[in-house]
């Protein structure tokens, strides 16, 4: 199922957080917050992009996914958080659930939005079916943090 994995060499803590990403914009908007959570929990991050198996040819969305994975790697290195990147193909929620279960994650950290980063049905389906805790990051997290 896994196509390629990239690894940053840093100390492994044993705690693992799974972070699904839909693309570069979402990664850029939320990576710092996600990595800060991981740092405070002394956890490693595993960023996962799930490719729609219905698309045979590479799309701009696919290129954006690779950029998101690289962006998390770079930010993780800057912030001292171990980041592994995974690019897989499959149906979104079943693949995410299988990946989380098979790799023994402690938490899934996922962004919620009303504007296309991830559909609300994905978040609700994931939360109803998942055996590990799911932490939802609000769409406008940075404005919430800035006003706190």
C-alpha positions in Angstrom: 0.0 0.0 0.0 2.8 2.5 0.8 4.5 4.0 -2.2 7.3 5.9 -0.6 8.3 7.1 2.9 10.7 9.9 3.8 12.4 10.0 7.2 14.1 12.7 9.1 16.8 11.3 11.5 16.0 12.5 15.0 15.4 10.8 18.3 12.4 8.5 18.3 10.2 9.0 21.4 7.8 6.2 20.9 4.7 8.4 20.8 3.2 8.7 17.4 0.7 11.2 15.9 -0.8 10.7 12.5 -1.5 13.8 10.5 -3.4 13.4 7.2 -2.8 16.2 4.8 -4.7 17.2 1.7 -2.1 19.5 0.2 0.4 22.3 0.5 -2.0 25.1 1.7 -3.3 23.0 4.6 0.2 22.0 5.6 1.4 25.6 5.5 -1.5 26.9 7.5 -1.4 24.2 10.2 2.1 22.7 10.3 3.5 25.0 13.0 0.6 24.4 15.3 0.6 20.6 14.7 4.4 20.4 15.3 4.1 22.5 18.5 1.5 20.0 19.8 3.9 17.1 18.9 6.8 18.9 20.6 4.8 19.4 23.8 3.7 15.8 23.8 7.2 14.6 22.9 5.7 12.7 20.0 6.8 11.9 16.4 4.6 13.1 13.5 3.7 10.9 10.6 2.2 12.9 7.8 0.0 11.0 5.4 -1.4 11.9 2.0 -3.9 9.5 0.6 -4.1 9.5 -3.2 -7.5 8.9 -4.9 -7.1 5.6 -6.7 -9.5 6.7 -9.4 -6.9 9.0 -10.9 -4.3 7.1 -12.9 -2.4 10.1 -14.2 -0.5 12.6 -12.0 -2.5 15.7 -11.2 -1.6 19.1 -9.8 -3.2 17.9 -6.6 -0.6 15.1 -6.5 2.3 17.6 -6.9 0.7 19.7 -4.1 0.6 16.6 -1.9 4.4 16.0 -2.3 5.0 19.7 -1.5 2.9 19.3 1.7 4.9 16.3 2.8 8.2 18.1 2.1 7.0 21.2 3.9 6.2 19.2 7.1 9.6 17.6 6.9 11.4 21.0 6.7 9.3 22.5 9.5 9.8 19.5 11.6 13.5 19.7 11.2 13.4 23.4 12.2 11.3 22.7 15.3 13.2 19.5 16.4 10.3 17.2 15.8 10.7 13.8 14.0 8.6 13.8 10.9 7.9 10.8 8.6 6.0 11.2 5.4 3.8 8.6 3.8 2.1 8.7 0.4 -0.5 6.0 -0.2 -3.3 5.2 -2.6 -6.8 4.2 -1.4 -10.3 5.3 -0.4 -9.8 8.2 2.1 -11.5 7.1 5.4 -10.9 3.3 5.2 -7.3 3.8 4.2 -6.7 6.3 7.0 -8.3 4.0 9.6 -6.3 1.0 8.4 -3.1 3.0 8.3 -3.7 4.3 11.9 -4.6 0.8 13.2 -1.7 -1.0 11.4 0.9 1.4 12.6 -0.3 1.8 16.2 -0.8 5.5 16.4 -1.5 7.3 19.7 -3.6 10.1 18.1 -4.8 11.4 14.8 -4.6 15.2 14.5 -6.7 16.4 11.6 -7.8 19.9 10.3 -11.4 20.7 9.9 -12.7 23.3 7.4 -15.7 24.4 5.6 -13.7 25.4 2.5 -12.3 22.4 0.9 -9.3 21.4 3.1 -11.3 18.3 4.3 -15.0 17.6 4.1 -17.0 17.5 7.3 -18.3 14.0 6.5 -14.7 12.7 6.5 -14.1 14.1 10.0 -17.4 12.7 11.4 -16.9 9.3 9.7 -13.4 9.1 11.0 -14.4 10.0 14.5 -17.2 7.5 14.6 -15.1 4.6 13.3 -11.6 5.3 14.8 -10.2 3.4 17.8 -7.6 6.1 18.6 -8.3 9.6 19.8 -8.9 12.1 17.0 -8.1 15.8 17.7 -9.8 18.2 15.3 -8.0 21.5 14.6 -10.4 24.4 13.8 -10.1 26.0 10.3 -9.1 29.3 11.8 -6.7 28.0 14.5 -4.2 30.8 14.2 -6.8 33.5 14.8 -7.9 31.6 17.9 -4.3 31.3 19.1 -3.6 35.0 18.4 -6.7 36.1 20.3 -6.1 33.8 23.3 
